[in-house]
């Protein structure tokens, strides 16, 4: 079962509302969010598979890291 992470999804929502695509997030993007070390590492790397397994909403992953998806 995949758990959801409120803090992770809250951050992804904030970034998605900026209407920008990212390859990975910066320390400035992550500042002020209560994230685990694993979540921080996955966000910095833009690791979409790891983010999904950490509980990130797939829709939000796609909104933020759209450039990492192949059409």
C-alpha positions as CSV (number, residue, x, y, z in Angstrom):
1,X,0.0,0.0,0.0
2,X,1.3,3.4,-0.9
3,X,1.0,6.1,1.8
4,X,0.3,9.7,1.1
5,X,2.4,12.5,2.4
6,X,0.6,15.7,3.3
7,X,3.8,17.8,3.4
8,X,5.0,16.4,0.0
9,X,1.7,17.0,-1.7
10,X,1.4,20.5,-0.2
11,X,4.8,21.4,-1.6
12,X,4.0,20.0,-5.0
13,X,0.7,21.9,-5.0
14,X,2.5,25.2,-4.3
15,X,5.0,24.6,-7.1
16,X,2.2,23.5,-9.5
17,X,0.4,26.8,-8.8
18,X,3.4,28.7,-10.1
19,X,2.8,27.1,-13.5
20,X,6.4,26.2,-14.1
21,X,8.0,22.9,-15.1
22,X,11.0,21.7,-13.0
23,X,13.6,19.1,-13.6
24,X,14.3,19.1,-9.9
25,X,13.6,21.4,-7.0
26,X,16.2,23.6,-5.2
27,X,16.9,24.1,-1.5
28,X,14.9,27.4,-1.8
29,X,11.9,25.4,-3.1
30,X,12.1,23.0,-0.2
31,X,12.7,25.6,2.5
32,X,10.0,25.7,5.2
33,X,8.5,22.3,4.4
34,X,8.5,19.4,6.9
35,X,9.8,16.7,4.5
36,X,11.8,13.5,5.1
37,X,15.3,13.2,3.8
38,X,14.0,10.7,1.2
39,X,11.4,13.2,0.0
40,X,13.9,15.9,-0.2
41,X,16.3,13.8,-2.2
42,X,13.6,12.6,-4.6
43,X,12.4,16.2,-5.1
44,X,15.9,17.5,-5.8
45,X,16.5,14.8,-8.3
46,X,13.1,15.0,-9.9
47,X,12.8,11.2,-9.3
48,X,9.1,10.7,-10.3
49,X,9.0,7.0,-9.5
50,X,10.4,7.5,-6.0
51,X,8.1,10.4,-5.4
52,X,5.1,8.2,-6.3
53,X,6.3,5.5,-3.9
54,X,6.7,8.2,-1.2
55,X,3.1,9.1,-1.5
56,X,3.1,12.0,-4.0
57,X,-0.1,12.5,-5.9
58,X,0.5,11.4,-9.6
59,X,-1.3,14.4,-10.9
60,X,0.9,16.8,-9.0
61,X,4.0,14.9,-10.0
62,X,3.0,15.3,-13.7
63,X,2.2,19.0,-13.2
64,X,5.6,19.8,-11.7
65,X,7.9,17.4,-13.5
66,X,6.1,17.4,-16.9
67,X,9.4,17.7,-18.8
68,X,10.5,14.3,-17.4
69,X,7.6,12.5,-19.0
70,X,7.8,11.2,-22.6
71,X,4.9,11.6,-24.9
